[in-house]
Amino acid sequence: MQKGTPTPTSYGDVVAVTVPNPDGSFTPSREQIRVSRSAEGAPPHTMTGDERAVLAQITASLSMEGHTDVQHVDILVQGSIAILRGTVPGPSTSARIEDIVGSVNGVTEVWNELELIPTDPTH
């Protein structure tokens, strides 16, 4: 850094000083965003009234469908993003839940973080 140049105070300032041609197109992956949001010590997201209304619509849509097992699925709404977490018995169930949630008015993006746990047909 040259004499007389102010000390960088943000990440953007550091990049501007140290990287000759920074690429501003970096976008974190969903996993990186999920991990950053669930970092220890981060406050839990409190849903707004609009988010609770969208969640109610999602719950009603899944209940009306009736044939999809959502017993072990948790749904969180943040803005217009619906986040699906939990377990389902197979990929078709996961895809069906994602389709239903994505069709709800007010949802512009669905983050499907569902884990596939196949059921054991012998039990």
C-alpha positions in Angstrom: 0.0 0.0 0.0 1.3 3.4 -0.9 2.0 6.1 1.7 -1.0 8.3 2.3 -3.5 5.6 1.3 -6.1 5.1 3.9 -6.3 1.8 5.7 -8.9 -0.5 4.2 -11.9 -0.9 6.4 -14.0 -3.5 4.6 -13.5 -6.6 2.5 -14.2 -4.7 -0.6 -11.6 -2.1 0.2 -9.0 -4.9 0.8 -9.9 -6.5 -2.5 -9.7 -3.2 -4.3 -6.2 -2.6 -2.9 -4.8 -6.2 -3.3 -6.4 -7.7 -6.4 -5.7 -5.9 -9.7 -8.9 -7.0 -11.5 -11.4 -8.4 -8.9 -14.2 -10.5 -10.3 -17.3 -9.3 -8.6 -19.4 -12.2 -10.0 -18.7 -14.6 -7.1 -21.9 -16.0 -5.6 -21.8 -18.3 -2.7 -23.4 -21.8 -3.0 -26.6 -22.6 -1.3 -24.6 -24.8 1.1 -22.3 -21.9 2.0 -25.3 -19.6 2.6 -27.0 -22.3 4.7 -23.9 -22.8 6.8 -23.4 -19.0 7.3 -27.0 -18.6 8.4 -26.8 -21.5 10.9 -23.5 -20.3 12.4 -23.3 -20.8 16.1 -24.4 -17.7 17.9 -26.4 -16.3 14.9 -29.9 -15.2 16.0 -32.7 -17.4 14.8 -34.8 -16.0 12.0 -38.2 -14.7 13.3 -40.8 -14.9 10.5 -42.7 -11.8 9.6 -46.5 -11.7 9.3 -46.1 -12.1 5.5 -43.8 -15.0 5.9 -46.2 -16.7 8.3 -49.0 -16.2 5.8 -46.9 -17.8 3.0 -46.1 -20.7 5.3 -49.8 -21.2 6.0 -50.4 -21.3 2.3 -47.6 -23.9 1.9 -49.0 -26.0 4.7 -52.5 -25.9 3.2 -51.3 -26.8 -0.3 -49.4 -29.8 1.1 -52.4 -30.9 3.1 -54.7 -30.7 0.1 -52.4 -32.8 -2.0 -52.8 -35.5 0.6 -50.6 -38.2 -1.0 -47.2 -36.8 0.0 -45.6 -37.7 3.3 -44.4 -34.5 5.0 -44.3 -35.9 8.5 -40.5 -35.3 8.8 -40.3 -32.1 6.8 -39.7 -28.7 8.3 -40.4 -25.6 6.2 -38.9 -22.2 6.9 -39.8 -19.1 4.9 -37.3 -16.2 4.7 -38.6 -13.4 2.5 -39.8 -15.2 -0.7 -37.5 -18.2 -0.2 -38.9 -21.4 1.2 -36.3 -23.7 2.8 -37.1 -27.4 3.1 -35.3 -29.5 5.7 -35.8 -32.9 7.1 -36.1 -36.4 5.6 -38.3 -38.0 2.9 -38.4 -41.6 1.7 -37.3 -41.0 -1.9 -36.4 -38.5 -4.7 -40.0 -38.5 -6.1 -41.3 -37.3 -2.7 -38.7 -34.7 -2.5 -39.4 -33.4 -6.0 -43.2 -33.4 -5.4 -42.8 -31.4 -2.2 -40.5 -28.9 -3.9 -43.0 -28.6 -6.8 -46.0 -27.9 -4.5 -44.1 -25.4 -2.4 -42.7 -23.7 -5.5 -46.2 -23.2 -6.8 -47.4 -21.3 -3.8 -48.1 -17.6 -4.4 -45.3 -15.6 -2.7 -42.6 -18.2 -3.1 -40.0 -17.3 -5.7 -37.3 -19.8 -4.8 -37.2 -23.2 -3.0 -34.1 -24.4 -1.3 -34.5 -28.2 -1.1 -32.3 -29.4 1.7 -34.3 -32.6 2.2 -32.3 -35.8 2.9 -33.4 -39.0 1.3 -33.9 -41.8 3.8 -35.3 -44.9 1.9 -37.9 -46.9 3.9 -37.0 -50.5 4.6 -39.6 -52.7 2.8 -38.9 -55.6 5.2 -40.3 -53.8 8.2 
